[in-house]
Structure formats: structure tokens, C-alpha cells
Amino acid sequence: MLVKFLIDNGQWRDCGGFEVEDVIEVQLRLIPLLVGKTERKEKQLMQLVPKTNFYFLSGFATEIDRSGSVEEVMIDCGLPVRFERDVKTVVAIEWGEAVYGAGYLIGCVSVDVAKLHKPIRGKVVKIEKVSSPENDFYFINLDLSQAFSKPQRRVTWISTSIS
């Protein structure tokens, strides 16, 4: 299985960068444009637009953190994917509920260990640098088809938030 996600220049610098063929550990996170509850009881992670990091997911809420004004939810959609949303504007998601979402998949290679965290490991098969006037971004294609025992790159720190 291949998954494509985006990391920003700050994440790239924090981990010291990496190369094709490196094994990395990453926490997948969805920047949701749409999230809701569903009756469908299936796990799915599907790229909606080819060659982008725009995905649809469905699965089950396995962990929830409601500290502060943000609800963080870990979804098992075949892979562990985390998303955040403002608790004042939504109906709360409960543990075990079936959930769907659509949005942009990003990767956190620098990890906040105080938050929900279930990283995946995979081999980098492609890196595409995209520059903008404000920041550089990197599209990463990660091969998850093999079991990898140890990442070659890992950066961890404890903080109160990830931006």
C-alpha cells in the first residue's frame, strides 16, 4: 500500500530531511474539510484526487482527547489517522463510533508525545518539493507494504501543541 502526504519545511528541518529508500516513522493527520458520523461499518482510506494528498476516510474512533477547545480523534481506517476540530461547533464523536471524513493528509515526523499518537512506518519511495513564496512543502510517497522494525529518522519532543 502506498500513501501520499504532505509535510512542511519546519517538519523537514526538524527531522534533518530524509531520502528515497529511508524508513521513516510518521503520524498521519487529516486536515478535515468534512467530518461526520455514519452507519457504514467499514475501514477505508482512499485518495480522491490522483497525485495529491486529498483523501476520503471511514473507520472507527479509537481514541478521543477533549482537553481545551479542541477535540482530537484517532480514527482506525486501516491506518491510524488523527484529526482535530473545534468542540464548540460540532457534535462530539464517541469512542467506537463509525466516522467518515474528507480532507488533506499531512504527516508529522516531529512528534508531540503528549497528544494522541500512533505512528506508522514505511519506506520513502518518492519526495516532491513544492515551493511557495511563504514556505516549502514536501509531498512524500510512503510504501507500507513491508513491516519495518526501526525507522532511520525519528524526532521527538514534548510540547503543548503542534502547528
C-alpha positions in Angstrom: 0.0 0.0 0.0 1.2 3.5 -0.9 0.1 6.6 0.9 0.9 10.2 -0.1 1.0 13.0 2.5 2.5 16.5 2.9 5.0 17.8 5.4 6.0 21.4 5.7 9.5 22.9 5.8 9.6 23.0 9.6 8.9 19.3 9.8 11.5 18.7 7.2 14.2 20.7 9.0 13.3 19.1 12.4 13.9 15.6 11.2 17.0 16.5 9.3 15.4 15.6 6.0 15.5 12.1 4.5 16.0 10.4 1.2 14.2 7.9 -1.1 14.7 4.4 0.4 14.8 5.7 4.0 12.5 4.1 6.5 10.6 6.7 8.5 8.1 6.9 11.3 5.2 9.3 10.7 1.9 10.2 12.4 -0.8 10.7 9.7 -3.2 13.6 10.3 -6.2 14.7 8.3 -6.9 18.4 7.9 -10.6 17.9 7.5 -12.9 19.7 5.2 -15.8 17.4 6.1 -16.2 15.0 9.0 -19.3 13.2 10.3 -20.8 10.1 11.8 -22.0 7.3 9.6 -23.8 4.0 9.9 -21.4 2.3 7.5 -19.2 -0.1 9.3 -16.1 -0.2 7.1 -12.5 0.9 7.2 -11.3 2.8 4.1 -8.6 5.3 3.2 -8.9 6.4 -0.4 -7.1 9.0 -2.4 -9.8 11.2 -4.0 -7.7 13.2 -6.4 -4.7 11.4 -8.1 -1.2 12.7 -7.4 -2.5 14.8 -4.4 -2.8 14.3 -0.6 -6.7 14.7 -0.8 -8.3 11.7 0.8 -11.6 10.2 2.0 -11.5 8.0 5.1 -14.0 6.0 7.0 -13.4 4.0 10.1 -13.9 3.9 13.9 -12.9 6.3 16.6 -10.3 4.5 18.8 -9.1 7.4 20.9 -10.5 10.8 21.8 -9.0 13.8 23.7 -11.2 16.7 24.6 -8.7 18.8 26.5 -9.3 22.5 25.9 -11.4 23.8 23.0 -10.2 21.1 20.5 -11.4 17.6 20.1 -8.7 15.2 18.8 -9.8 11.9 17.4 -7.8 8.9 16.3 -9.6 7.0 13.5 -8.8 3.5 12.6 -9.4 3.5 8.8 -7.0 0.7 8.1 -4.2 3.0 9.3 -4.3 5.3 12.4 -5.2 8.8 11.3 -5.7 11.7 13.7 -7.8 14.8 13.2 -8.7 17.9 15.2 -11.8 20.1 15.3 -13.3 22.8 17.4 -15.6 21.2 20.0 -17.9 24.3 20.1 -19.1 23.9 16.5 -19.7 20.1 16.3 -21.5 17.2 17.8 -19.0 15.2 19.8 -17.7 11.9 18.5 -17.7 9.0 21.0 -15.3 6.0 21.3 -16.2 3.2 18.8 -18.5 5.3 16.6 -18.2 5.0 12.8 -16.8 8.2 11.3 -16.1 9.5 7.8 -14.1 12.4 6.6 -12.5 14.1 3.6 -9.5 16.4 3.6 -5.8 16.8 3.2 -3.5 14.2 4.6 -0.4 15.5 6.3 2.4 13.8 8.1 4.0 14.6 11.4 7.6 13.3 11.5 8.3 15.5 14.5 6.1 14.1 17.2 4.3 15.7 20.2 4.3 12.8 22.6 1.7 14.5 24.9 -1.1 14.1 22.2 -2.8 11.1 20.6 0.0 9.3 18.8 0.0 6.1 16.7 2.8 6.4 14.1 3.2 4.2 11.1 6.5 3.1 9.5 7.2 2.9 5.8 9.8 3.3 3.1 10.1 6.6 1.3 9.6 5.9 -2.4 9.2 9.5 -3.7 9.8 13.0 -2.5 8.5 16.0 -4.4 9.5 19.5 -3.2 6.9 22.3 -3.8 8.0 25.9 -3.2 5.7 28.8 -2.5 6.6 32.4 -1.5 5.9 31.7 2.2 7.1 28.1 2.7 8.5 25.0 1.1 6.4 21.8 1.3 7.3 18.2 0.5 4.9 15.5 -0.9 6.1 12.1 0.5 5.0 8.8 -1.0 5.4 6.1 1.6 5.4 2.3 0.9 3.6 0.5 3.7 3.7 -3.0 2.1 6.5 -4.3 4.3 7.0 -4.5 8.0 9.9 -2.3 9.2 11.3 -2.8 12.6 13.1 0.5 13.1 12.8 3.9 11.5 16.0 5.6 10.3 14.6 9.0 11.2 12.7 10.0 14.3 12.4 13.3 16.1 10.5 13.6 19.3 9.9 16.5 21.7 7.3 17.3 24.3 5.2 20.4 23.7 1.7 21.7 24.2 0.7 21.8 20.6 1.7 21.1 17.0 1.1 23.8 14.5 
